[in-house]
Amino acid sequence: MSGGITAAGVAAAASVVSTIYTLTKSSDGGGGAAAAPVAPVVTEPIKTPTPNDASTKAAERASIAEQLRRRGRASTILTDTGATDTLG
């Protein structure tokens, strides 16, 4: 056989379709009209920060201040600000 459509293949496909139809008909309460789907809850969109916003500018200033505190000799692991002796 070259894989063509046969009577046995058509019968098997019809059986599968019949079974699926029977299962879906019995699962929705007898084939009546299906209930309308529940609408999803819509939430308010998140506000995107803008470059000229006051809170964005404040966050930028705080970030720059933090970066300035972390730089230089005072930021190295060898620096001990509480010790009276010198290192190294």
CORQUISUL-V598450 format. One record per pair of residues at least 6 apart in sequence whose ideal C-beta (glycine too) atoms are under 8 Angstrom apart, sorted by sequence separation. I is the first residue (numbers start at 1). GAP is how many residues later the second one is. D is the distance in Angstrom with one decimal. If there is no record, write none. Layout:
i:I gap:GAP d:D
i:I gap:GAP d:D
This chain:
i:25 gap:6 d:4.6
i:28 gap:6 d:5.6
i:49 gap:6 d:7.3
i:50 gap:6 d:6.5
i:69 gap:6 d:7.6
i:73 gap:6 d:6.1
i:49 gap:7 d:4.8
i:74 gap:7 d:7.2
i:80 gap:7 d:6.6
i:79 gap:8 d:7.7
i:78 gap:9 d:5.4
i:78 gap:10 d:7.0
